[in-house]
Amino acid sequence: MMAEDFIFYLKQNIGSPSQAVVKAGDTVERGELIAAKPKSLGANLHSSVTGRVLQVTEKEIVIRETGTDFSSYKKLEGKTPWELVVEAGLIGLGGAGFPTDVKLRTRLSSKGTAIINAVECEPVLAHNIARIEEDAEKLLEALQIILELLQVKIGMIAIKKIHKKAIAALKTADKEKRYQIVELEDMYPTGEERAIIRDTLHILLPTDALPSQADAVIFNAETALRIREAIVEKKPLIDKDITVAGKLKENASIRIIKNVPVGKKVSGVFEQAGGLNDEFGEIIMGGPFTGKRTTPEEAVQKTTGGLIVSECFFHETGSIGLLVCACGADERRLEEIAVSMGSRVCGTEYCKQAVKHGEALKCENPGHCPGQVEKIMKLKKAGAEAVLISNCTDCTNTVMSCAPKLGLKVFHCTDQVLRAVNHRLIRKYHKTEENQ
Ligand code: SF4
């Protein structure tokens, strides 16, 4: 078997990059520190493999794996929970990558709430729910650890009501009913932090506010489980659960691979999942709404949740208008999809609830449609024959009630992924049993 090279990006978190502490030629073991937390906001980085360092650049460390025992790792040395959380290099695994030790230091009142985000908001992604079904007790143990570190008493788990098996596992594990399990609708973007605060604590925060303004902190489910691993098992953040989906050679179009070593190449993960189909549209890292196009040569990062091989693109060679959502694909990503479809972009509009904060867009009331007719009319005026949208479930519903009447075809940024896994496309929203 050929030796496999692993790539560890030095910038995987919000803040500054980690600083390499190894050099070419060094040998490292699985779990060993290879790049240290900077003085400013950041996180430690550990090797997920045993091997030899091939290269260290400003951006990455490349390690050639040599006979790793993936069932063990070099244990963390910290003595206290706080030392272990910092040493482990934990960051938010829901996609944002905010250093976990800083979040755990959020000051809440004694009536504050710690919320586990088990919403698994993006369609197709299923690794958080799969883990909860298997490890519900560990998730509750993680929540208790978080409550103690934050010095608060109220613990909540936000989860979509469709995940009946995971909810049952949590209720069985919570024999003393110490925690609140809040069941939410199966709509996008139910898992957005301010949407969770609105739907659990009934507070609609302004677009620039953090959950702490509602006396709460939110942790993604896998992040919570990795906090527990760091403190109880002294394990650094070196492995990541991933949903691998789409046009795979093997029959199953959605597969969960637990504990993929961070740094493994995308090509290696697909090999593990049985290989790619011969024909496909693109490879996406992340979910269908917010994921980014990637290549087989890129590597799994701490924040990687999905690796998806999409269906071939629809071919639509006319003028297309873009309608951008704050919580879905951004303008650049919609342009990328439009080019792949062979379309010419004739205009771009933003949902009127999308508010700019620097480069980022934030929704004033995530998932509650403010009306889209005016925006669709503007795109029609700009010459659009079709629209490509990234809107939430509720807003897509509104687009579907006006765009076809104006003779405009509607495409959604998630189409290629949902076709690849035979899911219903996001168009008209029906309150069926499946959605309740
Ligand atoms: S209301 Fe608009 S900005 Fe907000 S989630 Fe829906 S489409 Fe996106």
Residues whose N, C-alpha, C, O or C-beta is under 5 A from the ligand:
A	BS01	SF4	C325 A326 C327 C351 Q353 A354 C363 N365 P366 G367 H368 C369 P370 N391 C392 C395
